[in-house]
Amino acid sequence: MWMLARQDAGGLNMEIADIPEENKGGDCYRCAAKYVLDNPETYTLAHAVVTGQGPIEGLRYGHAFVLFDRDGVEYVKDLSADVEMPSALYFAIGRIEPEKVVTYTSEEAIHKMIEFEHWGPWDKNILAAIHS
């Protein structure tokens, strides 16, 4: 599900038509949730609001990825971008506020998917941020 904020970081409205075609149609929520469900002991599902780069520079949008531990360091696996890196670096690049990242165990994610009947996002603060 592609959910875009209608406001860029400078407060200007952006329409979906302004987004290059190759940057539309993401399925991060589905991919991240399925990955966590397939690997419940290793990964945690995470939802956040990120700020785009490149053709979508400054655009704030909801995004899903997974978190895991590597030798005592928290890492992100972003299935959409096919990257793994320390979460501190990932959050800095995406201008993600760590305290606003919402995480779910596989069991919590299952309950949310049943309750909301979609892959995400489910948190009211993330929904509010991407629909403002």
N, C-alpha and C positions, 0 to 999 in steps of 0.2 A: 504494500500500500504506500503510495507516495503522498506524503503530507508536507506541505510547504507553509512556512509562515508567509503572510502577506506583507511583511515589513522587513526591510533590510536593516543592517546594523545602524544606519544613519537615520532611521525612522521614515524612509521613503517607501511608498507602496510599490510592490513588484507584482506583476501578474504572471500567471503560469506561462502565458505566451512569451514573456520576456526570458524564459529559461531555455537554453539551447536544448534541442530534442535529445541529444545524447546524455543529458543530465536529468532526464525525466524517467519515470517508471521504475524507481528503485523498489527492491523487495527485501530490504535489510531486516525488517521486523520478522518476516517469515523465516528467512535464512538463519538469523541469530537464534530464534526460538527453537527451530528444529535442531540446530547444532547442540544447544544446551540439553534438549530432550534426549538426544543421542549420546551425550557425554555428561550425565548429571553429576558425577563425582568430581569432575575436573573443572567444569566451567560454570560461570554465573552469568545470567542474562542481564544486560544493562541497557537502559533507555536514557537518552539525554537530548538536549537541544544543542546543536552544533552550528558553527558559522562557516559557510561555504568559502571555497577558494577557487581560483581560476575563473572559469566562465560564470560561476555562481558566487563570486566574491561578495562577502557581506550578507548574503542571504541566510537567515536563521531557519533551521528546519529540524524536525524530529528525526532521530537516528537510533538504530539499535546495533549493538556489538556485544561481544562476550569478554568477560574478565577471567583471568586465571593467574595462578602463582607460578613463578619460575625462580627457584632458588631464593625464596623469600622476597622477591620483587613482584609487585602487581603488574601484569601485562594486559594489553588489549589485543584481541584478535578481531579484526574488522573483515568480515566475510565479503562485504561489498567491494572493498578496496584491495582485498587479498593482501593484507599487511598484518604483521605482529610487531608490537613495540611496547616499551614501558608505558604504563598508563599516564604518568606525569608528562611525558613527551606528547603522547596522543592528545591529551586534554589541552595542552598548550597550543598545538597546531590547530585544533578545532575550536579553540576558545571556549572550551567546555568548563563550566564551573563544577569542580569535583563534588561539592556539597549538594549539588542539584541532580547528580546522577542517581537514578532509581534502579535498584538491583532486585533481581528475583531468582530464587532457587528454581530448579526445574519443577518442583511441586507447586510453588507459588505461581509460576507461569501457567501451568495447566489450569489452576483455579481461575486465573484471570482470563485465559482464553475461553473457558466455559462461560464465565460471567458476562464477558463483553462480546463474545462470538466473533472475534477477530484476533489477529496476531499482535496488535499493539499500535500505538502506545495506549496505556491505560491510566496513567497518573494524571490527575486533574491539573497539576502545575505544568506538566509538559504539554498537555493539550491546550491549556490557556496560552502558553508561550508561543506555540506554533500557529495559533488561530487569532493572535492579537493584531 
